Amino acid sequence: MGPDFFLYAIATALVIYVLTGGADFGGGVWDLFAKGQHRERQRLVIERAIGPIWEVNHIWTIFIVVMLFAVFPDAFAAIGVALHIPLTIAMVGIVLRGSAFTFRSYGLQPDATRRRWGHLFAWTSLVTPVVLGMTLAALASGEIRIEDGKVTSSLLAGWTSPFAIATGVLALVLFSLIAAVYLIFEGGGEFRADFRRKAFATQIVAVVMLVVVYGLAHLDAPEFAARLDASPYIWPLRALIAFLAWAVLAAIKNELDWIARAATMCQVAAVVVGFGLAMGRHLILPDLTIDDAGGHEATRLAIAPALVFGAFLLIPSLYCLFAMFKGSPSSGDDH
């Protein structure tokens, strides 16, 4: 079995993680910016929306890491060396965020202590997506160089450029957008209207950030930008993203919440797909393709049936989990 199959599997897991785990991070962002006399009730809505499922969403990051380690070990090593700093920050952020959420939600500490855990949860929810986006941009920057299997660029290469920072902000905005649209279903009355307003404003910011990232790519990641422009699929994809962005705004304005949710998910997935199209078969531009990433046929043949067996176990389990806790949207604010 060729390496392309596993590349597509990693890409699929990344899209799913963005649409699930990304919403959890976005929920933490809205927790941070909750204001007004109903802010504690808003935080309760967010907490109960995230609570049943937040931990399982990280299974997709585990899957991506395991696939890189097993199928593309040279890429795993190069990414771990070149992006050691942002990956460490992201890992610490994910751990602290999960711990803080648990202690705030289920701890027996005084209210003041739980509020401190809440602040930690919210701030790590804001910082971590930015760092994850910067890490992804670094892979496309062209600044990470590999010679004879060794990383020769500095530890700051790729992820500290304006393009990478803007991509990190874009990731944060998209995660916040997903969360706001999802949260429309979690509360009633003024909560539902409030999250519609948040989603509408965030969508506008997302469109602006997409344009900014595209422009900065031509300055800081010219090869990535050239590959993006040269792809035969990019113009149809741009048209699709533009249409979906308009559809999200129109659906939110007209309170067509299910359409808004579907259009938002498709829009964000299309953005991730566009990144993958520009990367092509590269894991790190320009020096490392999937053919050069150290994989072995025997390993791929052993992992393939394990993936199929795991899917038969995982997919029904996830379906049951989401059907149980997310099967029907809330109809009121009696959370």
VMD Tcl script that draws the C-alpha trace (Angstrom):
set ca {
  {0.00 0.00 0.00}
  {1.42 3.33 -1.06}
  {2.21 6.27 1.23}
  {-0.52 8.41 -0.34}
  {-3.20 6.40 1.45}
  {-1.69 7.28 4.82}
  {-1.22 10.91 3.81}
  {-4.94 11.09 3.04}
  {-5.69 9.40 6.36}
  {-3.63 12.03 8.20}
  {-5.32 14.82 6.25}
  {-8.76 13.42 7.09}
  {-7.86 13.23 10.78}
  {-6.64 16.83 10.66}
  {-9.94 18.02 9.19}
  {-11.93 16.12 11.81}
  {-9.76 17.49 14.61}
  {-10.25 21.05 13.39}
  {-14.04 20.57 13.30}
  {-14.23 18.93 16.72}
  {-11.23 19.80 18.86}
  {-11.08 23.22 17.23}
  {-14.57 23.95 18.52}
  {-13.42 23.06 22.04}
  {-10.61 25.62 21.80}
  {-13.07 28.15 20.41}
  {-15.39 27.51 23.32}
  {-12.56 28.41 25.67}
  {-12.05 31.67 23.74}
  {-15.70 32.63 24.21}
  {-15.39 31.66 27.86}
  {-12.54 34.17 28.12}
  {-14.52 36.96 26.45}
  {-17.84 36.31 28.19}
  {-19.11 39.66 29.45}
  {-22.16 41.27 30.95}
  {-24.53 40.19 33.67}
  {-25.06 36.79 32.04}
  {-21.37 35.94 31.62}
  {-21.40 33.18 34.25}
  {-24.45 31.59 32.64}
  {-22.72 31.81 29.25}
  {-19.71 30.05 30.73}
  {-21.98 27.36 32.12}
  {-23.47 26.84 28.64}
  {-19.97 26.52 27.19}
  {-18.84 24.20 29.96}
  {-21.77 21.86 29.48}
  {-21.34 21.91 25.71}
  {-17.69 20.90 25.95}
  {-17.87 18.65 28.98}
  {-19.03 15.30 27.56}
  {-16.79 15.20 24.50}
  {-13.74 17.47 24.83}
  {-11.27 14.75 25.80}
  {-12.17 12.28 23.06}
  {-11.58 14.91 20.36}
  {-7.83 14.73 20.98}
  {-7.82 11.17 19.67}
  {-7.25 12.69 16.25}
  {-4.02 14.38 17.33}
  {-2.84 11.05 18.73}
  {-3.70 9.39 15.43}
  {-1.73 11.99 13.44}
  {1.33 11.66 15.68}
  {1.26 7.85 15.55}
  {0.90 7.82 11.76}
  {3.81 10.22 11.34}
  {5.98 8.19 13.71}
  {5.15 4.82 12.17}
  {4.71 5.60 8.47}
  {6.81 8.75 7.96}
  {9.51 8.50 10.65}
  {12.00 10.86 8.99}
  {9.32 13.54 8.78}
  {8.40 12.89 12.41}
  {12.02 13.39 13.43}
  {12.52 16.50 11.31}
  {9.31 18.14 12.53}
  {10.15 17.29 16.13}
  {13.56 18.93 15.82}
  {12.72 21.96 13.70}
  {9.50 22.81 15.54}
  {10.48 21.68 19.00}
  {9.63 25.02 20.62}
  {6.09 25.61 19.24}
  {5.17 21.93 19.58}
  {6.25 21.98 23.22}
  {4.21 25.13 23.84}
  {1.19 23.53 22.17}
  {1.58 20.30 24.14}
  {1.85 22.17 27.45}
  {-1.14 24.28 26.46}
  {-3.27 21.22 25.66}
  {-2.35 19.54 28.96}
  {-2.87 22.66 31.08}
  {-6.11 23.46 29.31}
  {-7.57 20.02 29.92}
  {-6.44 19.94 33.53}
  {-7.76 23.44 34.22}
  {-11.12 22.61 32.65}
  {-11.44 19.49 34.79}
  {-10.48 21.24 38.03}
  {-12.83 24.14 37.33}
  {-15.76 21.95 36.33}
  {-15.48 19.10 38.79}
  {-13.17 20.33 41.54}
  {-14.25 20.90 45.13}
  {-12.11 24.00 45.66}
  {-13.49 27.38 46.73}
  {-15.01 29.58 44.04}
  {-11.93 31.82 43.89}
  {-9.70 28.84 43.13}
  {-12.09 27.55 40.49}
  {-12.12 30.99 38.87}
  {-8.33 30.86 38.62}
  {-8.57 27.47 36.93}
  {-11.15 29.02 34.62}
  {-8.74 31.80 33.64}
  {-6.04 29.24 32.89}
  {-8.46 27.20 30.78}
  {-9.52 30.26 28.81}
  {-6.03 31.67 28.15}
  {-4.59 28.32 27.09}
  {-7.60 27.92 24.79}
  {-6.54 31.18 23.14}
  {-2.79 30.60 22.93}
  {-2.73 26.96 21.83}
  {-4.64 27.35 18.52}
  {-2.35 30.23 17.55}
  {0.73 28.09 18.14}
  {-0.79 25.14 16.27}
  {-1.52 27.39 13.30}
  {2.02 28.79 13.38}
  {3.38 25.24 13.40}
  {1.31 24.27 10.38}
  {2.42 27.39 8.52}
  {6.05 26.60 9.27}
  {5.78 23.36 7.30}
  {4.78 25.42 4.25}
  {7.14 28.34 4.79}
  {10.13 26.94 2.93}
  {12.39 28.08 5.78}
  {12.82 24.63 7.35}
  {15.69 23.09 5.42}
  {16.83 19.47 5.52}
  {20.14 18.21 4.17}
  {21.20 14.57 4.29}
  {18.32 13.80 6.60}
  {19.26 16.49 9.13}
  {17.56 19.79 9.91}
  {19.96 22.63 9.11}
  {17.72 25.60 9.82}
  {17.41 27.34 13.19}
  {14.81 26.55 15.85}
  {13.06 29.82 15.00}
  {12.81 29.14 11.28}
  {9.36 29.10 9.73}
  {7.09 29.63 12.70}
  {8.05 33.21 13.66}
  {7.38 34.93 10.33}
  {4.41 37.29 9.75}
  {2.87 34.58 7.55}
  {3.06 32.04 10.37}
  {1.72 34.46 12.97}
  {-1.17 35.44 10.70}
  {-1.92 31.75 10.08}
  {-1.98 31.22 13.83}
  {-4.47 34.05 14.23}
  {-6.53 32.59 11.37}
  {-6.63 29.22 13.15}
  {-7.84 30.95 16.32}
  {-10.54 32.84 14.41}
  {-11.75 29.72 12.59}
  {-11.88 27.74 15.83}
  {-13.85 30.57 17.45}
  {-16.21 30.66 14.47}
  {-16.90 26.94 14.68}
  {-17.52 27.19 18.41}
  {-19.88 30.16 18.09}
  {-21.96 28.39 15.43}
  {-22.08 25.18 17.45}
  {-23.00 27.07 20.62}
  {-26.08 28.53 18.96}
  {-27.64 25.11 19.62}
  {-26.58 24.94 23.26}
  {-28.60 27.77 24.78}
  {-31.96 29.37 24.31}
  {-33.30 32.89 24.36}
  {-30.68 35.60 24.62}
  {-27.86 33.05 24.53}
  {-28.83 31.82 21.08}
  {-29.07 35.37 19.75}
  {-25.79 36.31 21.41}
  {-23.89 33.46 19.80}
  {-25.43 34.30 16.44}
  {-23.98 37.81 16.77}
  {-20.60 36.40 17.77}
  {-20.61 33.96 14.84}
  {-21.58 36.69 12.35}
  {-18.79 39.02 13.48}
  {-16.23 36.21 13.62}
  {-17.07 35.12 10.09}
  {-16.28 38.61 8.82}
  {-12.95 38.55 10.66}
  {-12.23 35.09 9.22}
  {-12.70 36.35 5.66}
  {-10.34 39.25 6.35}
  {-7.72 36.93 7.85}
  {-7.93 34.57 4.87}
  {-7.05 37.48 2.59}
  {-4.23 38.58 4.91}
  {-2.73 35.09 5.11}
  {-2.93 34.69 1.33}
  {-1.11 37.99 0.81}
  {1.59 37.23 3.38}
  {2.14 33.80 1.84}
  {3.40 35.50 -1.32}
  {5.93 37.44 0.77}
  {7.09 34.87 3.31}
  {6.28 31.52 1.67}
  {6.59 32.13 -2.08}
  {6.88 28.48 -3.09}
  {3.78 27.59 -1.12}
  {1.91 30.52 -2.67}
  {3.07 29.58 -6.15}
  {1.92 26.00 -5.66}
  {-1.38 27.26 -4.30}
  {-1.94 29.49 -7.35}
  {-0.84 26.77 -9.77}
  {-3.20 24.10 -8.47}
  {-6.00 23.38 -10.97}
  {-8.38 22.98 -8.05}
  {-7.66 26.26 -6.30}
  {-9.99 28.58 -8.21}
  {-13.03 26.29 -7.82}
  {-12.06 25.90 -4.17}
  {-11.79 29.67 -3.70}
  {-15.21 30.09 -5.28}
  {-16.60 27.42 -2.97}
  {-15.09 29.06 0.13}
  {-16.45 32.46 -0.92}
  {-19.91 30.98 -1.49}
  {-19.84 29.15 1.83}
  {-18.72 32.31 3.64}
  {-21.70 34.17 2.17}
  {-23.99 31.24 3.02}
  {-22.84 31.29 6.66}
  {-23.57 35.01 6.99}
  {-26.94 34.69 5.26}
  {-27.95 31.67 7.32}
  {-26.99 33.35 10.60}
  {-28.84 36.54 9.66}
  {-31.97 34.56 8.80}
  {-31.63 32.27 11.84}
  {-31.20 29.16 9.68}
  {-28.98 27.57 12.29}
  {-28.56 24.11 10.78}
  {-27.55 25.61 7.44}
  {-25.11 27.90 9.23}
  {-23.56 24.92 11.01}
  {-23.22 22.82 7.84}
  {-21.85 25.72 5.79}
  {-19.34 26.63 8.50}
  {-18.06 23.07 8.74}
  {-17.69 22.84 4.95}
  {-15.99 26.22 4.76}
  {-13.39 25.42 7.41}
  {-12.78 21.97 5.92}
  {-12.28 23.60 2.50}
  {-9.63 25.92 3.95}
  {-7.72 22.94 5.35}
  {-8.08 21.10 2.03}
  {-6.69 24.14 0.22}
  {-3.61 24.03 2.43}
  {-3.19 20.34 1.62}
  {-3.51 20.93 -2.11}
  {-0.73 23.51 -2.01}
  {1.49 21.16 -0.01}
  {0.87 18.35 -2.49}
  {2.85 15.30 -1.44}
  {5.21 17.36 0.72}
  {5.28 17.10 4.48}
  {7.84 19.91 4.70}
  {8.34 22.32 1.83}
  {10.58 22.13 -0.12}
  {12.83 19.31 1.05}
  {10.67 16.45 2.31}
  {8.02 14.56 0.37}
  {6.18 11.47 1.56}
  {8.48 9.38 -0.64}
  {11.51 10.69 1.24}
  {10.02 10.44 4.72}
  {11.57 7.11 5.66}
  {8.55 4.85 5.44}
  {8.80 1.12 4.69}
  {6.36 -1.04 2.77}
  {6.34 -3.72 5.47}
  {5.27 -1.17 8.07}
  {2.51 0.18 5.86}
  {1.21 -3.33 5.15}
  {1.08 -4.07 8.88}
  {-0.66 -0.81 9.80}
  {-3.33 -0.85 7.08}
  {-5.44 -3.70 8.53}
  {-5.02 -2.21 12.01}
  {-6.53 1.02 10.71}
  {-9.51 -0.84 9.27}
  {-10.07 -2.79 12.48}
  {-9.67 0.35 14.57}
  {-12.20 2.20 12.42}
  {-14.79 -0.53 13.06}
  {-14.28 0.00 16.79}
  {-13.88 3.78 16.85}
  {-16.61 5.03 14.52}
  {-19.55 3.27 16.26}
  {-18.16 4.36 19.64}
  {-17.93 7.99 18.56}
  {-21.40 7.81 17.05}
  {-22.84 6.53 20.31}
  {-21.01 9.20 22.31}
  {-22.19 12.09 20.16}
  {-25.70 10.66 19.78}
  {-25.99 10.39 23.54}
  {-24.68 13.83 24.47}
  {-25.27 15.83 21.27}
  {-28.26 14.12 19.75}
  {-30.64 17.06 20.12}
  {-29.95 20.74 20.60}
  {-31.07 22.52 23.70}
  {-34.39 24.24 23.43}
  {-33.96 26.52 26.36}
  {-31.55 28.06 28.76}
  {-32.39 25.79 31.65}
  {-28.94 24.22 31.60}
}
mol new
graphics top color blue
foreach p $ca { graphics top sphere $p radius 0.5 }
foreach p [lrange $ca 0 end-1] q [lrange $ca 1 end] { graphics top cylinder $p $q radius 0.2 }
display resetview
